[in-house]
Amino acid sequence: MLPWSDALPFGRYLFIDFPMIQWITLPALPIILIQRGIPFGGLILFFILFLSVVRNSRVPYFLRFNTLQAILIDIAIILINYGFQIILEPFAGSLIISTLSSTILISVLAIVIFVTIKCLQGQEGELPGISEAVKIQLQ
């Protein structure tokens, strides 16, 4: 849910056009409350996950793999968000921005659903580029 919580701001245009789909934000509420309710909550959550799960060899590989993959996806989403704020700010509210934002939200939703289904099947969710980076880090 970490990447999903940071992808939700991209859905503001989609949530305005289709208010009934706002229920998909509910699973991310606990993480959003931690990130916004505690000073530096996002950074603290990152360090807790990274140090207590990813770098802990006593935690099963499957859990470490999925946690690190979620962290890397989250970092990519944060960088995309900064790109939107810096580069695309003059175009705020335009059709291009609303389309790109909605596409990012739907893409992250698809990734979260895919990885969740693979986890429930007991398999690693193979995402091009990200999964290879995770495997290299965990070796």
Steps between C-alpha positions, in 0.01 A plus 500: 500500500800732526515576125122524485489763775746720311323451166161619626569874443523420128135398512356838589367558147367146476331525842329824396361343182409169665435559872375144552851356456635685803445182703822362347690740726389321818776233514765773501347703785716354782819584310373846408419567866852396602664705226301815569430462871858455616771754415726336240259203506587391147871502571453316830282239327766456232776440755285262705417291193851512359691426819262263676375303199727535195834491683392238756620160379267323746197628306399261219633585154149528353403774747831682456462485121149646501587769754802621303300489178232717661766745621654529152162554337423762763827681428413506129155643577651770723744598222217514247304718741794741532526506120135598479547776757813646343474446126129480430378768744424756224257252344307430823136419433549434131375192321855368462568516875168346595554218249856434616397511866213258446725269298757491779233421760350221290848360427593489868164339579569234236847438645364472855226258391744292294756472778229425759361218288849357448563519877178315572612232252833476683700634206720803452336779303751549221508866396750585225800688633377521857507129578853468365616791717334341803665164437842667466448689828390191690793281394 
